[in-house]
Amino acid sequence: MGQYKKIADVKGEEHGIAYKFHVYRGIEENKYSMHLRFAENNIHLIRLCISGSKHHNSDGSVADFDHVHIYQTADNGKVEGYAYSLDNFPFDKDNSLAESVEKFLDYINLRERSA
């Protein structure tokens, strides 16, 4: 399998907002991540981490090695990510990278534009 890296430029149909979709797997087949971010300023919207590091949230909770970061603007105006376990998401740590990409694209409602 080996390393894999893909960055794709995508654009929202309704508002024309430009995004970057990024997928990365290192040399370990079962360790990968993917995210969607704004192209203009690189602020992340969502990131899936499989076999990553535990994540400590600002409220003291800890997300395990497999988690989803959801980003939002805090009261202080800074963008913060909060990591959630996969329990309430359609992702599974045992999915292949290809399966996870498909589920991620479906979850964020990213579709290929038909001609």
C-alpha positions as protocol buffer text, in pm:
chain_id: "A"
residue {
  index: 1
  type: MET
  ca { x: 0 y: 0 z: 0 }
}
residue {
  index: 2
  type: GLY
  ca { x: 250 y: 266 z: 110 }
}
residue {
  index: 3
  type: GLN
  ca { x: 223 y: 639 z: 144 }
}
residue {
  index: 4
  type: TYR
  ca { x: -60 y: 829 z: -16 }
}
residue {
  index: 5
  type: LYS
  ca { x: -127 y: 1202 z: -38 }
}
residue {
  index: 6
  type: LYS
  ca { x: -398 y: 1378 z: -232 }
}
residue {
  index: 7
  type: ILE
  ca { x: -509 y: 1740 z: -222 }
}
residue {
  index: 8
  type: ALA
  ca { x: -806 y: 1840 z: -433 }
}
residue {
  index: 9
  type: ASP
  ca { x: -951 y: 2183 z: -501 }
}
residue {
  index: 10
  type: VAL
  ca { x: -1329 y: 2181 z: -463 }
}
residue {
  index: 11
  type: LYS
  ca { x: -1589 y: 2453 z: -494 }
}
residue {
  index: 12
  type: GLY
  ca { x: -1931 y: 2482 z: -335 }
}
residue {
  index: 13
  type: GLU
  ca { x: -2205 y: 2507 z: -597 }
}
residue {
  index: 14
  type: GLU
  ca { x: -2447 y: 2718 z: -398 }
}
residue {
  index: 15
  type: HIS
  ca { x: -2212 y: 2993 z: -275 }
}
residue {
  index: 16
  type: GLY
  ca { x: -1899 y: 2934 z: -483 }
}
residue {
  index: 17
  type: ILE
  ca { x: -1675 y: 2893 z: -178 }
}
residue {
  index: 18
  type: ALA
  ca { x: -1338 y: 2731 z: -255 }
}
residue {
  index: 19
  type: TYR
  ca { x: -1220 y: 2445 z: -33 }
}
residue {
  index: 20
  type: LYS
  ca { x: -926 y: 2205 z: -13 }
}
residue {
  index: 21
  type: PHE
  ca { x: -990 y: 1836 z: 45 }
}
residue {
  index: 22
  type: HIS
  ca { x: -681 y: 1661 z: 179 }
}
residue {
  index: 23
  type: VAL
  ca { x: -611 y: 1289 z: 235 }
}
residue {
  index: 24
  type: TYR
  ca { x: -289 y: 1156 z: 382 }
}
residue {
  index: 25
  type: ARG
  ca { x: -160 y: 812 z: 476 }
}
residue {
  index: 26
  type: GLY
  ca { x: 196 y: 753 z: 590 }
}
residue {
  index: 27
  type: ILE
  ca { x: 381 y: 426 z: 566 }
}
residue {
  index: 28
  type: GLU
  ca { x: 140 y: 253 z: 806 }
}
residue {
  index: 29
  type: GLU
  ca { x: -164 y: 129 z: 615 }
}
residue {
  index: 30
  type: ASN
  ca { x: -405 y: 167 z: 907 }
}
residue {
  index: 31
  type: LYS
  ca { x: -299 y: 523 z: 1003 }
}
residue {
  index: 32
  type: TYR
  ca { x: -446 y: 807 z: 798 }
}
residue {
  index: 33
  type: SER
  ca { x: -627 y: 1138 z: 809 }
}
residue {
  index: 34
  type: MET
  ca { x: -843 y: 1353 z: 585 }
}
residue {
  index: 35
  type: HIS
  ca { x: -987 y: 1697 z: 619 }
}
residue {
  index: 36
  type: LEU
  ca { x: -1177 y: 1976 z: 449 }
}
residue {
  index: 37
  type: ARG
  ca { x: -1060 y: 2335 z: 488 }
}
residue {
  index: 38
  type: PHE
  ca { x: -1128 y: 2674 z: 334 }
}
residue {
  index: 39
  type: ALA
  ca { x: -887 y: 2744 z: 47 }
}
residue {
  index: 40
  type: GLU
  ca { x: -873 y: 3117 z: 123 }
}
residue {
  index: 41
  type: ASN
  ca { x: -736 y: 3095 z: 477 }
}
residue {
  index: 42
  type: ASN
  ca { x: -671 y: 2722 z: 545 }
}
residue {
  index: 43
  type: ILE
  ca { x: -917 y: 2717 z: 836 }
}
residue {
  index: 44
  type: HIS
  ca { x: -1030 y: 2361 z: 887 }
}
residue {
  index: 45
  type: LEU
  ca { x: -1394 y: 2255 z: 900 }
}
residue {
  index: 46
  type: ILE
  ca { x: -1365 y: 1883 z: 975 }
}
residue {
  index: 47
  type: ARG
  ca { x: -1085 y: 1627 z: 1009 }
}
residue {
  index: 48
  type: LEU
  ca { x: -1096 y: 1251 z: 1047 }
}
residue {
  index: 49
  type: CYS
  ca { x: -800 y: 1087 z: 1223 }
}
residue {
  index: 50
  type: ILE
  ca { x: -756 y: 709 z: 1226 }
}
residue {
  index: 51
  type: SER
  ca { x: -485 y: 557 z: 1446 }
}
residue {
  index: 52
  type: GLY
  ca { x: -358 y: 904 z: 1531 }
}
residue {
  index: 53
  type: SER
  ca { x: -273 y: 1042 z: 1872 }
}
residue {
  index: 54
  type: LYS
  ca { x: -519 y: 1087 z: 2155 }
}
residue {
  index: 55
  type: HIS
  ca { x: -662 y: 1437 z: 2152 }
}
residue {
  index: 56
  type: HIS
  ca { x: -717 y: 1645 z: 2466 }
}
residue {
  index: 57
  type: ASN
  ca { x: -1008 y: 1886 z: 2432 }
}
residue {
  index: 58
  type: SER
  ca { x: -1023 y: 2224 z: 2603 }
}
residue {
  index: 59
  type: ASP
  ca { x: -1293 y: 2096 z: 2842 }
}
residue {
  index: 60
  type: GLY
  ca { x: -1060 y: 1824 z: 2971 }
}
residue {
  index: 61
  type: SER
  ca { x: -1221 y: 1536 z: 2782 }
}
residue {
  index: 62
  type: VAL
  ca { x: -999 y: 1306 z: 2577 }
}
residue {
  index: 63
  type: ALA
  ca { x: -1078 y: 1151 z: 2240 }
}
residue {
  index: 64
  type: ASP
  ca { x: -914 y: 818 z: 2164 }
}
residue {
  index: 65
  type: PHE
  ca { x: -676 y: 745 z: 1875 }
}
residue {
  index: 66
  type: ASP
  ca { x: -965 y: 736 z: 1624 }
}
residue {
  index: 67
  type: HIS
  ca { x: -1168 y: 1057 z: 1622 }
}
residue {
  index: 68
  type: VAL
  ca { x: -1329 y: 1338 z: 1425 }
}
residue {
  index: 69
  type: HIS
  ca { x: -1241 y: 1704 z: 1478 }
}
residue {
  index: 70
  type: ILE
  ca { x: -1523 y: 1950 z: 1421 }
}
residue {
  index: 71
  type: TYR
  ca { x: -1408 y: 2311 z: 1403 }
}
residue {
  index: 72
  type: GLN
  ca { x: -1605 y: 2618 z: 1503 }
}
residue {
  index: 73
  type: THR
  ca { x: -1547 y: 2978 z: 1599 }
}
residue {
  index: 74
  type: ALA
  ca { x: -1531 y: 3026 z: 1976 }
}
residue {
  index: 75
  type: ASP
  ca { x: -1664 y: 3326 z: 2167 }
}
residue {
  index: 76
  type: ASN
  ca { x: -1316 y: 3481 z: 2158 }
}
residue {
  index: 77
  type: GLY
  ca { x: -1318 y: 3470 z: 1775 }
}
residue {
  index: 78
  type: LYS
  ca { x: -1059 y: 3193 z: 1747 }
}
residue {
  index: 79
  type: VAL
  ca { x: -1129 y: 2875 z: 1554 }
}
residue {
  index: 80
  type: GLU
  ca { x: -1122 y: 2573 z: 1781 }
}
residue {
  index: 81
  type: GLY
  ca { x: -1138 y: 2206 z: 1701 }
}
residue {
  index: 82
  type: TYR
  ca { x: -1316 y: 1963 z: 1928 }
}
residue {
  index: 83
  type: ALA
  ca { x: -1238 y: 1594 z: 1889 }
}
residue {
  index: 84
  type: TYR
  ca { x: -1521 y: 1342 z: 1913 }
}
residue {
  index: 85
  type: SER
  ca { x: -1505 y: 965 z: 1929 }
}
residue {
  index: 86
  type: LEU
  ca { x: -1637 y: 787 z: 1622 }
}
residue {
  index: 87
  type: ASP
  ca { x: -1945 y: 659 z: 1810 }
}
residue {
  index: 88
  type: ASN
  ca { x: -2189 y: 903 z: 1648 }
}
residue {
  index: 89
  type: PHE
  ca { x: -2023 y: 923 z: 1308 }
}
residue {
  index: 90
  type: PRO
  ca { x: -2035 y: 686 z: 1008 }
}
residue {
  index: 91
  type: PHE
  ca { x: -1661 y: 611 z: 1028 }
}
residue {
  index: 92
  type: ASP
  ca { x: -1491 y: 299 z: 1155 }
}
residue {
  index: 93
  type: LYS
  ca { x: -1126 y: 249 z: 1245 }
}
residue {
  index: 94
  type: ASP
  ca { x: -1133 y: -82 z: 1057 }
}
residue {
  index: 95
  type: ASN
  ca { x: -1236 y: 77 z: 726 }
}
residue {
  index: 96
  type: SER
  ca { x: -979 y: 90 z: 449 }
}
residue {
  index: 97
  type: LEU
  ca { x: -861 y: 431 z: 336 }
}
residue {
  index: 98
  type: ALA
  ca { x: -1081 y: 402 z: 25 }
}
residue {
  index: 99
  type: GLU
  ca { x: -1388 y: 315 z: 235 }
}
residue {
  index: 100
  type: SER
  ca { x: -1320 y: 604 z: 472 }
}
residue {
  index: 101
  type: VAL
  ca { x: -1278 y: 853 z: 187 }
}
residue {
  index: 102
  type: GLU
  ca { x: -1612 y: 743 z: 43 }
}
residue {
  index: 103
  type: LYS
  ca { x: -1785 y: 776 z: 383 }
}
residue {
  index: 104
  type: PHE
  ca { x: -1615 y: 1113 z: 449 }
}
residue {
  index: 105
  type: LEU
  ca { x: -1722 y: 1256 z: 113 }
}
residue {
  index: 106
  type: ASP
  ca { x: -2076 y: 1136 z: 176 }
}
residue {
  index: 107
  type: TYR
  ca { x: -2075 y: 1283 z: 529 }
}
residue {
  index: 108
  type: ILE
  ca { x: -1962 y: 1628 z: 411 }
}
residue {
  index: 109
  type: ASN
  ca { x: -2197 y: 1604 z: 110 }
}
residue {
  index: 110
  type: LEU
  ca { x: -1919 y: 1643 z: -145 }
}
residue {
  index: 111
  type: ARG
  ca { x: -2028 y: 1525 z: -488 }
}
residue {
  index: 112
  type: GLU
  ca { x: -1862 y: 1527 z: -824 }
}
residue {
  index: 113
  type: ARG
  ca { x: -2027 y: 1783 z: -1046 }
}
residue {
  index: 114
  type: SER
  ca { x: -2208 y: 1632 z: -1340 }
}
residue {
  index: 115
  type: ALA
  ca { x: -2140 y: 1783 z: -1679 }
}
